[in-house]
Amino acid sequence: MLPDPNSLYGPLDPAPDAGYVDAPPRMGFFTDTSVCIGCKACEVACKEWNGVPESGLDLLGMSYDNTGALTANSWRHVAFVEQPRPAGQHPSSADVLGEPVNAAGQRSVDAGSGPQFLGMPGAQPPGRDTGVEQRTDFRWLMMSDVCKHCTHAACLDVCPTGSLFRTEFGTVVVQEDICNGCGYCISACPYGVIDQRKGDGRAWKCTLCYDRLGAGMTPACAQACPTESIQYGPLEELRDRAAARVSTLHERGVPEARLYGHDPDDGVGGDGAFFLLLDEPEVYGLPPDPIVTTRDLPAMWKRAGLAALAMAAAAVAAFVGGSS
């Protein structure tokens, strides 16, 4: 049974619900991390087209990723996760978080099979000319992160000025000229995407290139991606394409391939920007089970109203009883 169309969770077509008549198909991003090469062309294209200030030029001391996270000045962020992967061992969160090793300081190695590399075609992994026992291979898990353009966007629910609005394409955009810098949207976002710009105070995030969409153009990041890791199009078509891609990877011996943010029945009603991952979401810094933070507001206000009425009734009863 589907929830009420005006509820804050569950499947929904967001543009018609926002009042658009004859809305076009919902548009979005499908990011296939299995072919991301970490070139950061998407980051540069986003900054150039949207006039996003320069940032991400610092050495973080922990990764080749010099951006670090999505911020008001980085609307696209390519994460670099260096993951140990001995030959024949399928990766897991334990590879990043610290898997127990044996007395020799080694993880188990299956000499009967080689590693599954999903990088650029023709890329030669380290140790190709050595025996499997001598290999200490690792792989990069790279993902171009972005605003998820949630079906049920808590940032829209809490914005007091209407700065955040739903477009006819189902995306979520910030109108910075009427943002008052209250910051409510920042704490409401279950993904930690929205950020305030220092010295400015207003909220900024990906707009999914709303100005380009209106002109029938592809968003700048997807246009610049050399491997088509970032794919743009009608969301339903992208979901079908993503499911087919996961099936292909499973057939090729990559059982850890999975989709994230594609399910309309998840805690945010599905995302307008979803991903194919090669490990658990936590490895990429994503919440495993995001929930729209305003989902329980109606029930909370109802309880608060009932409590207020009960207190008022008790006060009236006490007053009447005391005066008689």
C-alpha positions in Angstrom: 0.0 0.0 0.0 1.5 3.3 -1.1 1.6 6.2 1.5 -0.5 9.3 1.1 0.9 11.5 -1.7 1.4 14.4 0.7 3.4 12.2 3.2 7.1 12.8 3.8 8.2 9.4 2.7 7.6 6.6 0.1 7.4 6.6 -3.7 6.5 9.9 -5.3 6.8 11.8 -8.6 8.1 15.0 -7.1 7.5 17.5 -9.9 3.7 16.9 -10.2 3.5 16.8 -6.4 5.1 20.3 -6.4 2.3 21.6 -8.6 3.8 21.3 -12.1 1.2 20.5 -14.8 2.4 18.3 -17.6 5.8 18.1 -16.1 8.6 16.5 -18.3 10.1 13.2 -17.2 12.2 13.3 -14.1 15.8 13.8 -14.9 18.8 12.7 -12.9 22.3 11.3 -12.7 23.5 7.7 -12.6 27.2 7.5 -11.5 28.9 4.2 -12.4 31.9 4.1 -10.0 33.3 1.0 -11.7 34.6 3.1 -14.6 35.5 6.3 -12.7 39.2 7.0 -13.2 39.5 9.9 -10.8 40.4 12.5 -13.4 38.2 15.2 -11.7 37.1 16.6 -15.0 33.6 16.7 -13.5 34.8 18.9 -10.7 36.5 21.3 -13.0 33.6 21.5 -15.5 31.2 22.1 -12.6 33.3 25.0 -11.3 33.8 26.5 -14.8 30.1 26.5 -15.8 28.6 27.5 -12.5 31.2 30.0 -11.5 32.0 28.1 -8.3 35.0 29.7 -6.4 38.4 28.0 -6.5 39.0 25.4 -3.8 40.4 22.0 -3.2 44.1 22.9 -3.9 45.3 21.7 -0.5 47.3 18.6 0.3 45.1 16.8 2.9 47.9 14.5 4.0 45.7 11.4 3.9 44.8 10.9 0.3 45.4 12.0 -3.3 41.9 13.5 -3.1 42.6 17.2 -2.6 39.0 18.2 -2.3 38.0 16.2 0.7 34.3 16.5 0.7 31.3 18.2 -0.9 31.3 21.9 0.2 29.8 25.2 -0.9 32.8 25.6 -3.2 32.9 21.9 -4.4 29.5 20.8 -5.8 31.1 17.7 -7.3 33.7 15.7 -5.2 35.7 12.7 -6.5 36.5 10.5 -3.5 39.6 8.4 -3.6 39.6 5.3 -1.4 42.8 3.2 -1.5 41.7 -0.3 -0.7 44.1 -3.3 -0.2 43.1 -6.2 -2.3 45.3 -9.3 -2.4 44.8 -11.6 -5.4 41.5 -13.6 -5.4 40.1 -11.8 -2.4 36.8 -9.9 -2.9 36.9 -6.5 -1.2 34.8 -5.5 1.8 34.5 -2.8 4.4 37.1 -4.7 6.4 39.8 -3.9 3.8 39.4 -0.2 4.6 38.6 -0.5 8.3 41.3 -3.0 9.1 40.9 -6.7 8.5 42.7 -9.1 10.9 45.9 -10.5 9.5 47.8 -13.7 10.3 51.1 -14.0 12.2 53.1 -13.2 9.1 51.1 -9.9 8.6 49.4 -11.3 5.5 45.7 -11.7 4.5 44.5 -15.0 3.0 45.4 -15.4 -0.7 43.7 -17.7 -3.1 46.3 -18.8 -5.6 43.7 -20.2 -8.0 42.4 -16.9 -9.2 43.6 -13.4 -10.0 42.3 -10.0 -8.9 39.3 -8.4 -10.6 40.5 -5.0 -11.9 37.8 -2.6 -13.0 39.9 0.4 -14.0 40.7 1.8 -17.4 40.8 -0.9 -20.2 44.4 -1.9 -20.8 45.6 -0.6 -17.4 48.3 -3.0 -16.1 47.9 -3.7 -12.3 51.1 -3.6 -10.2 52.9 -6.9 -9.9 51.6 -8.4 -13.2 55.0 -10.0 -13.9 55.4 -11.6 -10.5 53.8 -14.7 -9.0 50.5 -14.5 -7.2 52.1 -15.2 -3.8 54.4 -12.1 -4.1 51.6 -9.7 -5.1 50.4 -7.0 -2.7 47.9 -5.4 -5.1 45.4 -2.7 -4.1 42.8 -0.9 -6.0 41.3 2.6 -6.0 37.6 3.0 -5.3 36.7 6.3 -6.9 33.3 8.0 -6.8 32.2 11.4 -8.1 29.8 12.4 -5.3 27.1 15.1 -5.7 23.8 16.3 -4.3 21.3 13.4 -4.4 18.2 15.5 -5.4 16.1 13.4 -3.1 12.5 12.5 -3.9 11.6 13.7 -0.4 14.0 16.5 0.3 14.1 17.6 3.9 15.9 20.8 2.9 12.8 21.9 1.1 10.6 21.2 4.1 12.7 23.4 6.5 13.6 26.4 4.3 11.8 29.4 5.7 12.3 31.7 2.7 11.5 29.5 -0.3 15.1 29.7 -1.4 15.1 26.0 -2.1 12.6 24.9 -4.7 11.6 21.9 -6.7 12.1 22.2 -10.5 9.9 20.8 -13.2 12.6 18.2 -13.8 12.2 16.9 -10.2 15.6 18.4 -9.1 16.2 20.6 -6.1 17.8 24.1 -6.6 18.9 26.9 -4.2 18.1 30.4 -5.2 21.0 32.1 -3.5 19.6 35.6 -3.9 16.8 34.9 -1.4 18.7 32.6 1.0 18.9 34.2 4.4 21.7 32.0 5.7 19.7 30.4 8.5 21.4 27.0 7.9 18.3 24.9 8.6 18.8 23.0 5.3 22.3 22.0 6.3 21.3 20.1 9.4 18.2 18.7 7.6 20.1 17.0 4.7 20.6 13.3 5.5 23.7 13.2 3.2 25.5 16.3 4.6 25.6 17.8 1.1 24.6 21.4 1.6 27.1 23.9 3.0 27.5 27.6 3.8 30.1 29.6 2.0 32.5 31.4 4.3 32.3 35.1 4.1 28.9 34.8 2.4 26.8 32.8 4.8 24.4 31.5 2.2 23.7 27.9 1.3 25.2 26.4 -1.9 25.0 23.0 -3.7 24.6 21.3 -7.0 21.7 22.5 -9.1 22.1 19.7 -11.7 22.8 22.6 -14.1 19.2 23.7 -14.1 20.0 26.4 -16.6 21.4 23.9 -19.0 18.5 21.5 -18.6 16.1 24.2 -19.6 18.0 24.6 -22.8 18.0 20.9 -23.5 21.7 20.6 -22.7 23.6 17.9 -20.7 24.9 19.0 -17.2 28.5 20.2 -17.4 29.9 17.3 -15.3 28.3 14.6 -17.3 29.3 16.3 -20.6 33.0 16.4 -19.4 33.2 12.8 -18.0 35.6 10.9 -20.4 34.5 7.4 -19.4 30.8 8.1 -19.1 30.9 7.3 -15.4 28.4 10.1 -14.9 25.4 9.5 -17.0 22.5 11.9 -17.3 18.9 11.3 -18.6 15.4 10.4 -17.6 15.6 8.7 -14.2 13.5 5.6 -15.1 15.8 5.0 -18.1 18.9 5.4 -15.9 17.5 2.9 -13.4 17.0 0.3 -16.1 20.5 0.9 -17.4 22.0 0.7 -14.0 20.3 -2.6 -13.2 21.6 -4.0 -16.5 25.1 -2.8 -15.6 25.0 -4.5 -12.2 23.9 -7.8 -13.8 26.8 -7.5 -16.3 29.3 -7.0 -13.5 27.9 -9.9 -11.5 28.3 -12.1 -14.6 31.9 -11.0 -14.9 32.7 -12.1 -11.4 32.1 -8.9 -9.5 29.5 -9.9 -6.9 30.1 -6.9 -4.7 28.6 -4.5 -7.3 25.4 -2.9 -6.0 23.2 0.1 -6.5 22.8 2.9 -4.0 19.9 5.5 -3.9 17.9 3.9 -6.7 15.1 2.4 -4.7 11.8 4.5 -4.5 10.9 2.6 -1.3 14.0 3.7 0.6 14.0 6.3 3.4 14.1 9.3 1.1 11.9 7.9 -1.7 14.8 7.3 -3.9 17.4 9.7 -5.2 17.6 11.7 -8.4 21.3 11.0 -8.4 22.2 7.4 -7.6 25.3 5.3 -7.8 26.7 1.9 -8.7 29.2 1.0 -5.9 31.8 -1.7 -5.5 31.6 -1.9 -1.8 29.5 -0.9 1.2 28.2 2.7 1.2 30.1 3.5 4.4 33.4 2.9 2.5 32.6 5.8 0.3 31.4 8.0 3.2 27.7 7.5 2.4 25.0 6.7 5.0 23.9 3.0 4.7 20.2 3.8 5.3 19.4 7.5 4.8 16.0 8.7 6.1 14.4 12.0 5.3 14.9 14.0 8.5 11.5 15.6 8.4 9.6 12.3 8.0 8.2 12.3 11.5 7.3 16.0 11.7 3.5 15.5 11.2 3.3 13.0 14.0 5.5 15.1 16.2 3.3 18.2 15.7 0.2 16.1 16.3 1.5 14.9 19.6 2.7 18.4 20.6 -0.8 19.7 19.8 -2.5 17.0 21.9 -0.1 17.7 24.8 -0.9 21.4 24.6 -4.6 20.8 24.6 -4.3 18.4 27.6 -2.3 21.0 29.5 -4.8 23.7 28.7 -7.7 21.4 29.8 -5.9 20.6 33.1 -5.2 24.3 33.7 -8.9 25.2 33.1 -10.0 22.3 35.3 -7.7 23.5 38.1 -8.9 27.1 37.8 -12.6 26.1 37.8 -12.1 23.7 40.7 -10.2 26.2 42.8 -12.8 29.0 42.4 -15.8 26.8 43.3 
